[in-house]
Amino acid sequence: MMKKPLRPDPPPAHPGTPPDDPCEIASILVHARPDRIDAARRELAAIAGAEICNVDARGKLVVVIEAAGAGAVGTALNAIAALPDVISATLVYHAVEA
């Protein structure tokens, strides 16, 4: 009888990512102007690898970023913080899978 490994294999990299490139994943708390929440959602949706997971009426959004290559999450975080309808963007979680 074979024993199951104690730790499961890591999930596969994002489709299209070469197997040796690191994959970054992060969650970002975004605070947008409440009266411009729809515009902020459109701006965030245009960022590659970004997925809006939750939104509230007070202008808070939870965004998950998945990107290939080191430093891609930092670049996306800076792009989000620079959006005209965003007040602040805070990195909540960050991991790199090799």
NUDREN-530195 format. One line per field, with one value per atom (N, C-alpha, C): atom name; residue in one letter; x, y, z. Coordinates in pm, 1 decimal. Layout:
<torfis>
a	[CA,...];
r	[A,...];
x	[X,...];
y	[Y,...];
z	[Z,...];
</torfis>
This chain:
<torfis>
a	[N,CA,C,N,CA,C,N,CA,C,N,CA,C,N,CA,C,N,CA,C,N,CA,C,N,CA,C,N,CA,C,N,CA,C,N,CA,C,N,CA,C,N,CA,C,N,CA,C,N,CA,C,N,CA,C,N,CA,C,N,CA,C,N,CA,C,N,CA,C,N,CA,C,N,CA,C,N,CA,C,N,CA,C,N,CA,C,N,CA,C,N,CA,C,N,CA,C,N,CA,C,N,CA,C,N,CA,C,N,CA,C,N,CA,C,N,CA,C,N,CA,C,N,CA,C,N,CA,C,N,CA,C,N,CA,C,N,CA,C,N,CA,C,N,CA,C,N,CA,C,N,CA,C,N,CA,C,N,CA,C,N,CA,C,N,CA,C,N,CA,C,N,CA,C,N,CA,C,N,CA,C,N,CA,C,N,CA,C,N,CA,C,N,CA,C,N,CA,C,N,CA,C,N,CA,C,N,CA,C,N,CA,C,N,CA,C,N,CA,C,N,CA,C,N,CA,C,N,CA,C,N,CA,C,N,CA,C,N,CA,C,N,CA,C,N,CA,C,N,CA,C,N,CA,C,N,CA,C,N,CA,C,N,CA,C,N,CA,C,N,CA,C,N,CA,C,N,CA,C,N,CA,C,N,CA,C,N,CA,C,N,CA,C,N,CA,C,N,CA,C,N,CA,C,N,CA,C,N,CA,C,N,CA,C,N,CA,C,N,CA,C,N,CA,C,N,CA,C,N,CA,C,N,CA,C,N,CA,C,N,CA,C];
r	[M,M,M,M,M,M,K,K,K,K,K,K,P,P,P,L,L,L,R,R,R,P,P,P,D,D,D,P,P,P,P,P,P,P,P,P,A,A,A,H,H,H,P,P,P,G,G,G,T,T,T,P,P,P,P,P,P,D,D,D,D,D,D,P,P,P,C,C,C,E,E,E,I,I,I,A,A,A,S,S,S,I,I,I,L,L,L,V,V,V,H,H,H,A,A,A,R,R,R,P,P,P,D,D,D,R,R,R,I,I,I,D,D,D,A,A,A,A,A,A,R,R,R,R,R,R,E,E,E,L,L,L,A,A,A,A,A,A,I,I,I,A,A,A,G,G,G,A,A,A,E,E,E,I,I,I,C,C,C,N,N,N,V,V,V,D,D,D,A,A,A,R,R,R,G,G,G,K,K,K,L,L,L,V,V,V,V,V,V,V,V,V,I,I,I,E,E,E,A,A,A,A,A,A,G,G,G,A,A,A,G,G,G,A,A,A,V,V,V,G,G,G,T,T,T,A,A,A,L,L,L,N,N,N,A,A,A,I,I,I,A,A,A,A,A,A,L,L,L,P,P,P,D,D,D,V,V,V,I,I,I,S,S,S,A,A,A,T,T,T,L,L,L,V,V,V,Y,Y,Y,H,H,H,A,A,A,V,V,V,E,E,E,A,A,A];
x	[83.4,0.0,89.0,59.5,137.3,84.3,176.1,136.9,124.0,31.0,15.7,126.9,178.1,281.1,221.5,306.7,259.9,219.6,293.0,259.7,223.2,111.2,74.5,168.4,173.5,253.4,197.8,284.1,234.5,145.8,53.9,-32.9,47.1,-2.8,70.1,73.7,173.5,187.3,72.9,55.5,-47.5,-28.8,-137.7,-122.9,-39.1,51.2,137.4,266.5,283.4,404.7,507.6,629.2,732.5,751.3,776.8,781.0,888.2,995.8,1102.5,1082.4,987.9,963.4,880.2,912.5,831.2,693.5,596.8,461.0,430.3,388.0,354.5,203.5,156.8,15.4,7.8,-87.7,-100.8,-245.1,-281.3,-411.3,-385.2,-467.0,-450.1,-583.7,-581.6,-700.2,-694.8,-795.4,-801.6,-914.1,-884.2,-986.0,-1005.1,-1126.1,-1157.9,-1260.0,-1272.9,-1376.0,-1512.5,-1595.9,-1724.7,-1812.9,-1808.4,-1890.5,-1832.8,-1713.1,-1647.8,-1613.8,-1685.9,-1654.1,-1664.7,-1763.0,-1777.4,-1659.4,-1614.4,-1497.5,-1373.4,-1358.1,-1242.9,-1246.3,-1364.0,-1375.5,-1332.0,-1372.3,-1331.0,-1180.4,-1122.7,-977.6,-902.0,-949.6,-884.7,-897.3,-1010.5,-1031.9,-937.4,-887.6,-797.9,-653.1,-623.2,-487.3,-469.4,-366.9,-341.3,-320.0,-388.3,-372.6,-453.8,-529.5,-607.8,-748.3,-794.6,-931.1,-991.7,-1106.2,-1175.7,-1257.5,-1229.3,-1296.0,-1410.1,-1404.8,-1509.4,-1513.2,-1633.9,-1653.9,-1759.8,-1740.8,-1849.1,-1883.0,-1998.1,-2049.5,-1968.4,-1884.7,-1803.1,-1674.9,-1654.7,-1538.1,-1422.1,-1443.4,-1334.1,-1347.1,-1235.1,-1230.4,-1115.6,-1136.3,-1029.6,-991.5,-865.5,-814.4,-706.5,-716.1,-612.9,-535.3,-403.9,-314.5,-238.9,-237.2,-153.1,-67.9,63.2,153.1,276.5,333.3,456.3,575.0,682.5,805.4,816.8,937.0,962.5,937.2,871.6,848.2,719.5,646.9,525.4,416.2,407.8,306.1,336.3,461.2,498.2,461.8,484.9,448.7,297.8,220.0,74.0,25.3,85.6,46.5,69.4,182.0,209.6,110.2,74.1,-23.1,-160.2,-199.5,-328.9,-329.5,-223.6,-216.1,-220.3,-176.9,-173.0,-303.6,-400.4,-526.9,-598.7,-664.2,-723.8,-836.7,-908.3,-1020.1,-983.4,-854.5,-807.8,-745.9,-790.4,-735.5,-609.9,-617.2,-501.2,-508.1,-391.6,-380.0,-278.1,-321.2,-236.6,-217.7,-93.3,-61.9,-95.3,-180.5,-223.0,-152.2,-132.3,-70.1,13.3,129.7,215.8,290.3,291.1,365.1,426.5,539.8,606.8,622.0,572.5,585.9,686.9,785.0,886.7,839.7];
y	[-117.2,0.0,125.0,218.8,341.6,445.0,514.2,621.5,750.5,832.8,964.1,1054.4,1142.4,1235.5,1330.4,1374.9,1466.5,1600.5,1646.6,1774.5,1749.0,1801.7,1781.0,1857.3,1814.6,1885.3,2026.1,2123.5,2259.3,2264.4,2359.3,2369.9,2406.5,2370.8,2406.4,2557.6,2603.5,2746.5,2792.8,2923.7,2983.8,2934.0,2902.0,2852.8,2947.9,2893.7,2973.5,3017.3,2988.4,3025.0,2914.3,2947.2,2843.8,2783.1,2653.0,2586.4,2636.9,2697.5,2743.7,2885.9,2959.6,3096.2,3095.5,3184.1,3190.9,3249.1,3208.2,3259.4,3334.2,3458.1,3539.6,3547.5,3545.8,3568.1,3662.8,3754.7,3852.8,3896.1,3937.9,4001.7,4145.9,4233.6,4377.1,4435.1,4512.9,4585.1,4723.0,4751.1,4877.2,4962.0,5086.1,5180.8,5281.5,5280.8,5370.3,5473.9,5578.6,5678.9,5612.3,5612.7,5543.8,5590.3,5718.7,5769.3,5731.7,5674.2,5635.5,5486.4,5406.5,5264.3,5190.1,5222.8,5154.8,5184.9,5309.3,5345.9,5273.0,5265.7,5195.3,5047.5,4987.0,4845.8,4825.2,4915.4,4903.7,4918.7,5014.4,5036.2,4914.5,4856.5,4739.1,4617.8,4602.0,4488.3,4492.8,4611.0,4625.7,4586.6,4563.7,4527.3,4376.9,4338.6,4197.2,4118.6,4005.3,3917.4,3956.2,4066.3,4113.2,4054.9,4015.1,3965.7,4031.4,4095.8,4158.1,4049.7,4026.1,3917.3,3965.9,4090.9,4141.7,4293.5,4349.1,4493.7,4530.7,4643.5,4693.5,4836.0,4881.7,5011.8,5129.2,5105.9,5214.7,5236.9,5158.1,5179.0,5085.6,4980.1,4885.8,4766.1,4727.9,4614.7,4523.3,4393.8,4296.8,4248.8,4265.6,4229.6,4123.7,4018.5,3915.3,3929.9,3927.4,3937.4,3806.3,3751.3,3635.1,3673.6,3658.0,3702.3,3613.7,3603.6,3527.2,3621.3,3570.4,3648.0,3729.4,3744.4,3819.3,3967.4,4029.9,4174.0,4215.7,4123.0,4158.4,4210.4,4155.5,4201.4,4344.0,4375.5,4512.0,4611.5,4573.3,4658.5,4680.3,4571.5,4582.1,4666.9,4649.6,4728.1,4876.9,4911.6,5052.2,5105.8,5023.8,5066.1,5089.3,5001.8,5017.2,5144.5,5167.4,5286.2,5415.7,5411.0,5530.4,5556.2,5465.3,5484.5,5607.7,5684.7,5811.1,5796.6,5685.2,5668.0,5588.5,5557.5,5480.6,5575.1,5561.3,5641.3,5574.4,5441.0,5367.8,5222.8,5158.1,5016.2,4956.6,4855.9,4797.3,4648.8,4605.9,4464.5,4392.4,4289.0,4213.8,4078.6,4016.5,3885.0,3875.9,3810.2,3791.7,3660.0,3582.1,3456.2,3435.9,3366.6,3332.1,3181.4,3121.3,2976.5,2955.4,2870.6,2842.4,2728.9];
z	[0.0,0.0,0.0,-92.1,-101.2,-3.6,61.2,150.8,71.2,111.2,48.7,99.3,14.1,60.7,164.7,255.7,359.7,302.3,203.1,140.3,-4.3,-49.7,-189.9,-282.2,-406.8,-505.9,-522.2,-551.2,-571.3,-694.7,-698.5,-815.0,-938.7,-1056.2,-1178.3,-1195.9,-1266.8,-1293.9,-1382.5,-1386.6,-1471.9,-1614.8,-1686.2,-1824.1,-1909.5,-1983.3,-2069.9,-2003.6,-1875.4,-1803.8,-1819.8,-1863.5,-1869.2,-1730.8,-1720.6,-1591.3,-1495.8,-1545.2,-1457.5,-1407.0,-1464.3,-1420.6,-1292.9,-1198.2,-1077.5,-1108.6,-1032.9,-1044.7,-916.0,-928.1,-812.2,-797.5,-675.0,-646.4,-528.1,-534.7,-428.1,-415.6,-296.1,-277.2,-235.2,-289.2,-268.5,-224.7,-117.5,-73.7,-138.3,-218.5,-292.0,-233.9,-205.7,-160.3,-272.6,-328.9,-440.1,-394.3,-471.6,-441.9,-457.4,-354.2,-362.1,-477.5,-509.4,-620.2,-756.8,-759.5,-885.6,-887.0,-807.3,-793.9,-926.8,-1009.0,-1137.9,-1230.2,-1229.7,-1311.1,-1260.4,-1128.6,-1071.7,-1108.7,-1107.8,-1146.6,-1291.3,-1379.5,-1520.2,-1534.3,-1461.9,-1467.8,-1415.8,-1305.1,-1248.0,-1339.1,-1404.0,-1493.9,-1613.5,-1646.7,-1761.6,-1728.1,-1601.7,-1561.3,-1578.7,-1652.7,-1681.7,-1553.2,-1542.4,-1427.9,-1306.3,-1314.0,-1199.6,-1202.9,-1085.6,-1071.6,-947.5,-964.9,-852.5,-784.8,-658.2,-584.9,-497.4,-453.5,-367.3,-377.5,-366.1,-371.9,-269.4,-199.5,-115.6,-157.6,-114.8,-158.0,-105.2,-3.2,52.2,-26.3,-133.9,-219.0,-194.0,-116.9,-90.9,-184.4,-244.0,-336.1,-296.4,-310.8,-292.7,-431.5,-466.4,-598.0,-581.2,-660.4,-661.9,-792.0,-780.1,-895.7,-908.1,-1027.0,-1056.4,-1176.2,-1161.8,-1267.5,-1273.4,-1390.6,-1410.7,-1401.2,-1344.2,-1339.0,-1211.8,-1164.5,-1041.8,-1063.7,-967.3,-973.1,-1040.3,-1099.7,-1172.2,-1079.1,-959.2,-864.7,-820.5,-796.5,-759.8,-868.5,-992.3,-1105.2,-1109.9,-1090.2,-1091.1,-973.6,-855.8,-738.7,-763.3,-822.5,-855.0,-956.8,-1055.0,-1156.7,-1093.0,-1000.7,-933.0,-849.0,-773.3,-687.5,-768.5,-893.9,-978.4,-1053.3,-1043.5,-1113.9,-1059.2,-1146.7,-1102.5,-1000.2,-999.2,-907.0,-782.5,-765.7,-651.0,-548.5,-423.2,-313.6,-258.7,-237.7,-187.8,-232.0,-236.5,-268.2,-171.9,-95.9,7.4,-18.6,-23.5,-40.3,88.9,78.8,196.4,203.5,89.2,84.3,-41.9,-32.1,-148.7,-134.5,-241.7,-242.4,-380.2,-380.9,-506.4,-508.7,-615.4,-635.5,-746.0,-720.7,-822.5,-911.3];
</torfis>
